[in-house]
Amino acid sequence: MNLTVMKQADAIEIVSWKYPGPYSFYNFEDTQELMEEFLDGTYFSVRDSRNQLIGFFCFGKNAQVPAGFAAGLYVGENVCDIGLGLKPELTGRGLGAAFMKRGMEFAVKHYAPSQLRLSVAAFNKRAIRLYEKMGFQEVGSFPSKETVFLVMNVKL
């Protein structure tokens, strides 16, 4: 899997992705603000060995949920926040561990943090199991709109 700074064509494709059922929570709204965020240098497209777009990662403040600030859960030194998305038709097929491992390796190489942190909707049990498998542990939670988020960290 190869990570490269997101380009406009990938951002347009990602915005069109539609997740089924409760995961539709992760669908994006096609706005100018979102496109600007996708292209600000903190988002990275992920391509497989056939050069097919399979997902994305983002690092830093864009990986944080704004309501997490009020809860005081985005503190600490040398912590890299990580956000991610796998193409909808690839979810639930056993690709998550390799995908997550690649993003974690990229973060370590490019940002040299002592910890990685992510936020995940509490209902997303499938993702939480993966993150726990990758060594992440829950350190807190907070509500945002109608969803509760868990904050999870892994020390490196």
Backbone as CSV, one residue per row, in Angstrom:
resi,resn,N_x,N_y,N_z,CA_x,CA_y,CA_z,C_x,C_y,C_z
1,MET,0.841,-1.183,0.000,0.000,0.000,0.000,0.880,1.237,0.000
2,ASN,0.513,2.166,-0.834,1.288,3.380,-0.998,0.460,4.598,-0.586
3,LEU,1.037,5.454,0.251,0.382,6.687,0.676,1.010,7.867,-0.046
4,THR,0.160,8.714,-0.621,0.618,9.938,-1.276,-0.315,11.073,-0.878
5,VAL,0.212,12.292,-0.885,-0.616,13.453,-0.548,-1.846,13.449,-1.456
6,MET,-3.017,13.648,-0.852,-4.261,13.569,-1.604,-4.346,14.640,-2.679
7,LYS,-4.773,14.203,-3.850,-5.009,15.088,-4.989,-6.520,15.244,-5.179
8,GLN,-6.903,16.246,-5.955,-8.312,16.572,-6.123,-9.134,15.406,-6.667
9,ALA,-8.611,14.665,-7.622,-9.377,13.549,-8.201,-9.718,12.506,-7.135
10,ASP,-8.773,12.229,-6.232,-9.044,11.272,-5.159,-10.057,11.841,-4.172
11,ALA,-9.936,13.118,-3.862,-10.885,13.750,-2.941,-12.301,13.666,-3.496
12,ILE,-12.451,13.914,-4.783,-13.771,13.842,-5.427,-14.320,12.420,-5.345
13,GLU,-13.467,11.428,-5.590,-13.927,10.039,-5.513,-14.329,9.674,-4.082
14,ILE,-13.531,10.064,-3.109,-13.810,9.718,-1.706,-15.125,10.332,-1.239
15,VAL,-15.398,11.559,-1.654,-16.657,12.207,-1.283,-17.857,11.436,-1.827
16,SER,-17.670,10.717,-2.926,-18.777,9.959,-3.524,-19.012,8.610,-2.835
17,TRP,-18.094,8.165,-1.999,-18.252,6.879,-1.326,-19.475,6.913,-0.422
18,LYS,-20.230,5.840,-0.410,-21.414,5.739,0.441,-21.340,4.455,1.255
19,TYR,-21.310,4.616,2.563,-21.265,3.470,3.471,-22.687,3.038,3.799
20,PRO,-22.927,1.727,3.936,-24.282,1.230,4.207,-24.657,1.311,5.689
21,GLY,-25.968,1.257,5.927,-26.510,1.124,7.283,-25.988,2.157,8.257
22,PRO,-25.678,1.702,9.467,-25.254,2.672,10.484,-23.937,3.355,10.121
23,TYR,-23.165,2.733,9.242,-21.881,3.320,8.846,-22.064,4.513,7.915
24,SER,-23.297,4.773,7.470,-23.559,5.946,6.640,-23.208,7.231,7.398
25,PHE,-23.059,7.101,8.709,-22.579,8.193,9.549,-21.260,8.761,8.995
26,TYR,-20.469,7.905,8.349,-19.160,8.304,7.838,-19.207,8.874,6.420
27,ASN,-20.381,8.953,5.812,-20.484,9.545,4.477,-20.151,11.035,4.548
28,PHE,-19.499,11.521,3.511,-19.102,12.922,3.457,-20.126,13.753,2.706
29,GLU,-20.210,15.035,3.089,-20.992,16.002,2.331,-20.033,16.719,1.405
30,ASP,-20.387,16.828,0.151,-19.524,17.467,-0.838,-19.619,18.985,-0.693
31,THR,-18.680,19.552,0.068,-18.653,21.002,0.265,-17.279,21.543,-0.131
32,GLN,-17.230,22.817,-0.416,-15.954,23.470,-0.746,-15.006,23.386,0.458
33,GLU,-15.549,23.566,1.656,-14.737,23.500,2.872,-14.082,22.119,3.030
34,LEU,-14.853,21.067,2.777,-14.299,19.712,2.878,-13.213,19.496,1.830
35,MET,-13.452,19.937,0.598,-12.445,19.780,-0.453,-11.158,20.499,-0.066
36,GLU,-11.274,21.691,0.488,-10.083,22.431,0.917,-9.339,21.672,2.010
37,GLU,-10.091,21.083,2.947,-9.465,20.297,4.003,-8.753,19.077,3.420
38,PHE,-9.422,18.355,2.530,-8.816,17.176,1.907,-7.506,17.515,1.191
39,LEU,-7.395,18.724,0.680,-6.236,19.102,-0.139,-5.233,19.964,0.618
40,ASP,-5.355,20.035,1.955,-4.465,20.911,2.734,-3.126,20.282,3.109
41,GLY,-2.862,19.058,2.645,-1.581,18.411,2.916,-1.580,17.466,4.102
42,THR,-2.706,17.384,4.836,-2.774,16.469,5.982,-3.471,15.161,5.631
43,TYR,-4.040,15.086,4.429,-4.741,13.878,3.972,-3.884,13.154,2.936
44,PHE,-3.887,11.823,3.037,-3.088,10.989,2.155,-3.964,9.899,1.550
45,SER,-3.903,9.772,0.236,-4.601,8.707,-0.467,-3.818,7.413,-0.294
46,VAL,-4.535,6.299,-0.211,-3.894,4.992,-0.106,-4.266,4.192,-1.349
47,ARG,-3.238,3.680,-2.019,-3.443,2.882,-3.225,-2.857,1.494,-3.020
48,ASP,-3.513,0.517,-3.632,-3.037,-0.860,-3.521,-1.982,-1.134,-4.589
49,SER,-1.547,-2.384,-4.692,-0.482,-2.758,-5.638,-0.904,-2.576,-7.095
50,ARG,-2.211,-2.474,-7.346,-2.708,-2.244,-8.721,-2.987,-0.762,-8.973
51,ASN,-2.553,0.075,-8.027,-2.729,1.532,-8.083,-4.193,1.958,-7.965
52,GLN,-5.026,1.114,-7.345,-6.432,1.445,-7.112,-6.568,2.186,-5.780
53,LEU,-7.368,3.242,-5.759,-7.627,3.978,-4.528,-8.434,3.094,-3.587
54,ILE,-7.891,2.817,-2.410,-8.590,1.944,-1.460,-8.943,2.635,-0.150
55,GLY,-8.405,3.827,0.083,-8.708,4.502,1.333,-7.891,5.759,1.501
56,PHE,-7.939,6.283,2.722,-7.192,7.502,3.028,-6.830,7.518,4.507
57,PHE,-5.836,8.315,4.819,-5.470,8.650,6.191,-5.351,10.151,6.288
58,CYS,-5.591,10.687,7.474,-5.241,12.075,7.752,-4.538,12.094,9.108
59,PHE,-3.722,13.113,9.289,-2.907,13.212,10.486,-2.984,14.619,11.045
60,GLY,-2.969,14.725,12.381,-2.994,16.031,13.025,-4.401,16.460,13.399
61,LYS,-4.596,17.784,13.486,-5.867,18.345,13.964,-7.073,17.915,13.131
62,ASN,-6.881,17.697,11.833,-8.010,17.275,10.997,-8.508,15.884,11.356
63,ALA,-7.732,15.131,12.114,-8.160,13.800,12.551,-8.941,13.863,13.861
64,GLN,-9.053,15.046,14.427,-9.754,15.219,15.695,-11.205,15.631,15.461
65,VAL,-12.071,15.228,16.386,-13.480,15.634,16.369,-13.574,16.890,17.243
66,PRO,-14.085,18.002,16.721,-14.072,19.253,17.479,-14.606,19.154,18.917
67,ALA,-15.638,18.361,19.152,-16.195,18.262,20.510,-15.212,17.625,21.494
68,GLY,-14.211,16.940,20.989,-13.207,16.338,21.862,-12.359,17.361,22.582
69,PHE,-12.239,18.575,22.020,-11.485,19.636,22.681,-12.160,20.036,23.987
70,ALA,-13.468,20.239,23.928,-14.216,20.647,25.129,-14.104,19.594,26.220
71,ALA,-13.989,18.348,25.843,-13.864,17.260,26.816,-12.440,17.133,27.347
72,GLY,-11.499,17.897,26.788,-10.116,17.868,27.248,-9.374,16.590,26.902
73,LEU,-9.792,15.921,25.833,-9.200,14.626,25.499,-8.099,14.698,24.446
74,TYR,-7.850,15.881,23.899,-6.800,16.016,22.895,-5.613,16.773,23.474
75,VAL,-5.072,16.229,24.541,-3.906,16.825,25.191,-2.768,15.820,25.169
76,GLY,-1.584,16.308,25.458,-0.423,15.434,25.511,0.646,15.920,24.562
77,GLU,1.851,15.524,24.853,2.981,15.924,24.026,3.393,14.793,23.105
78,ASN,3.812,15.173,21.913,4.321,14.227,20.928,3.301,13.132,20.586
79,VAL,2.035,13.559,20.460,0.948,12.662,20.086,0.524,13.014,18.661
80,CYS,0.372,12.014,17.828,-0.101,12.220,16.461,-1.511,11.652,16.350
81,ASP,-2.466,12.532,16.027,-3.834,12.071,15.783,-3.918,11.500,14.382
82,ILE,-4.669,10.412,14.279,-4.780,9.701,13.011,-6.265,9.474,12.698
83,GLY,-6.646,9.778,11.469,-7.991,9.508,10.989,-7.872,8.660,9.739
84,LEU,-8.910,7.907,9.417,-8.801,6.998,8.283,-10.153,6.628,7.732
85,GLY,-10.127,6.138,6.522,-11.325,5.618,5.889,-10.935,4.601,4.839
86,LEU,-11.590,3.478,4.854,-11.382,2.423,3.863,-12.578,2.467,2.915
87,LYS,-12.329,2.262,1.640,-13.393,2.270,0.631,-14.530,1.352,1.090
88,PRO,-15.779,1.812,1.017,-16.902,1.049,1.581,-16.957,-0.420,1.169
89,GLU,-16.753,-0.708,-0.120,-16.877,-2.111,-0.542,-15.718,-2.982,-0.072
90,LEU,-14.704,-2.382,0.550,-13.576,-3.156,1.072,-13.670,-3.401,2.576
91,THR,-14.636,-2.760,3.238,-14.768,-2.939,4.685,-15.328,-4.326,4.999
92,GLY,-14.959,-4.839,6.158,-15.458,-6.134,6.612,-14.877,-7.322,5.861
93,ARG,-13.772,-7.118,5.137,-13.181,-8.198,4.340,-11.805,-8.624,4.835
94,GLY,-11.456,-8.216,6.059,-10.181,-8.633,6.635,-8.983,-7.806,6.199
95,LEU,-9.225,-6.661,5.591,-8.131,-5.802,5.136,-7.706,-4.766,6.174
96,GLY,-8.503,-4.615,7.214,-8.293,-3.536,8.176,-6.944,-3.540,8.859
97,ALA,-6.460,-4.699,9.283,-5.194,-4.755,10.029,-4.025,-4.295,9.161
98,ALA,-3.941,-4.780,7.934,-2.848,-4.371,7.041,-2.958,-2.884,6.708
99,PHE,-4.177,-2.426,6.476,-4.418,-1.016,6.165,-3.982,-0.144,7.340
100,MET,-4.436,-0.500,8.532,-4.107,0.275,9.730,-2.608,0.239,10.015
101,LYS,-2.005,-0.918,9.864,-0.560,-1.056,10.096,0.211,-0.113,9.184
102,ARG,-0.198,-0.047,7.928,0.496,0.831,6.967,0.369,2.292,7.368
103,GLY,-0.814,2.708,7.812,-1.002,4.089,8.255,-0.195,4.404,9.504
104,MET,-0.132,3.455,10.416,0.651,3.647,11.640,2.139,3.765,11.308
105,GLU,2.615,2.917,10.413,4.026,2.984,10.000,4.341,4.338,9.354
106,PHE,3.434,4.816,8.524,3.614,6.111,7.868,3.697,7.218,8.915
107,ALA,2.799,7.200,9.889,2.787,8.216,10.943,4.092,8.212,11.726
108,VAL,4.561,7.038,12.082,5.810,6.926,12.846,6.975,7.477,12.032
109,LYS,7.043,7.113,10.756,8.151,7.552,9.901,8.139,9.064,9.664
110,HIS,6.960,9.638,9.434,6.870,11.043,9.034,6.666,12.026,10.174
111,TYR,6.137,11.564,11.306,5.838,12.484,12.405,6.591,12.149,13.693
112,ALA,7.181,10.973,13.788,7.973,10.521,14.933,7.295,10.766,16.289
113,PRO,6.025,10.360,16.425,5.346,10.576,17.711,5.727,9.503,18.735
114,SER,5.425,9.795,20.000,5.581,8.765,21.036,4.263,8.021,21.234
115,GLN,3.173,8.614,20.717,1.854,7.988,20.799,1.055,8.318,19.543
116,LEU,0.146,7.409,19.200,-0.867,7.680,18.183,-2.211,7.732,18.899
117,ARG,-3.087,8.585,18.412,-4.410,8.737,19.022,-5.438,8.793,17.908
118,LEU,-6.599,8.201,18.156,-7.694,8.283,17.198,-9.015,8.415,17.933
119,SER,-10.006,8.869,17.205,-11.368,8.990,17.718,-12.258,8.128,16.842
120,VAL,-13.163,7.390,17.485,-14.027,6.475,16.746,-15.424,6.520,17.346
121,ALA,-16.440,6.478,16.501,-17.821,6.426,16.989,-18.005,5.156,17.812
122,ALA,-18.591,5.296,18.988,-18.722,4.174,19.926,-19.526,3.016,19.350
123,PHE,-20.422,3.278,18.410,-21.217,2.188,17.827,-20.405,1.336,16.856
124,ASN,-19.245,1.820,16.430,-18.464,1.139,15.405,-17.590,0.042,16.036
125,LYS,-18.253,-1.001,16.493,-17.581,-2.096,17.204,-16.536,-2.787,16.339
126,ARG,-16.799,-2.894,15.061,-15.854,-3.544,14.142,-14.527,-2.783,14.135
127,ALA,-14.579,-1.468,14.032,-13.359,-0.658,14.036,-12.682,-0.712,15.400
128,ILE,-13.466,-0.649,16.462,-12.891,-0.674,17.815,-12.120,-1.974,18.042
129,ARG,-12.676,-3.094,17.603,-11.956,-4.381,17.730,-10.629,-4.333,16.983
130,LEU,-10.629,-3.756,15.791,-9.398,-3.638,15.022,-8.383,-2.773,15.773
131,TYR,-8.823,-1.624,16.257,-7.898,-0.724,16.940,-7.318,-1.376,18.190
132,GLU,-8.145,-2.101,18.916,-7.644,-2.821,20.092,-6.613,-3.866,19.670
133,LYS,-6.871,-4.559,18.581,-5.925,-5.545,18.054,-4.589,-4.887,17.707
134,MET,-4.651,-3.617,17.272,-3.444,-2.884,16.898,-2.763,-2.239,18.107
135,GLY,-3.308,-2.461,19.305,-2.679,-1.967,20.529,-3.296,-0.723,21.132
136,PHE,-4.315,-0.157,20.500,-4.964,1.042,21.031,-5.812,0.685,22.247
137,GLN,-5.855,1.622,23.197,-6.689,1.468,24.391,-7.533,2.721,24.569
138,GLU,-8.752,2.524,25.017,-9.649,3.652,25.253,-9.123,4.499,26.407
139,VAL,-9.092,5.822,26.205,-8.652,6.739,27.256,-9.744,7.730,27.649
140,GLY,-10.866,7.704,26.952,-11.957,8.599,27.283,-13.032,8.570,26.226
141,SER,-14.103,9.323,26.492,-15.200,9.415,25.522,-15.847,10.776,25.654
142,PHE,-16.587,11.152,24.605,-17.289,12.429,24.616,-18.449,12.372,23.629
143,PRO,-19.510,13.137,23.895,-20.621,13.205,22.943,-20.356,14.291,21.901
144,SER,-20.818,14.044,20.684,-20.779,15.042,19.622,-22.051,14.874,18.812
145,LYS,-22.881,15.873,18.846,-24.198,15.814,18.215,-24.945,14.608,18.787
146,GLU,-25.312,13.635,17.951,-26.063,12.480,18.460,-25.209,11.234,18.591
147,THR,-23.891,11.400,18.588,-22.989,10.259,18.626,-21.988,10.397,19.765
148,VAL,-21.682,9.287,20.400,-20.615,9.260,21.401,-19.354,8.771,20.702
149,PHE,-18.255,9.434,20.972,-16.962,9.033,20.418,-16.059,8.525,21.524
150,LEU,-15.263,7.515,21.184,-14.209,7.039,22.060,-12.896,7.616,21.552
151,VAL,-12.028,7.974,22.477,-10.662,8.377,22.124,-9.772,7.212,22.553
152,MET,-8.920,6.784,21.644,-8.045,5.630,21.894,-6.597,6.029,21.578
153,ASN,-5.670,5.555,22.416,-4.236,5.841,22.243,-3.460,4.551,22.173
154,VAL,-2.317,4.619,21.534,-1.336,3.536,21.598,0.034,4.193,21.789
155,LYS,0.763,3.716,22.776,2.130,4.192,22.995,3.050,3.420,22.065
156,LEU,4.018,4.111,21.502,4.931,3.494,20.539,6.264,3.164,21.191
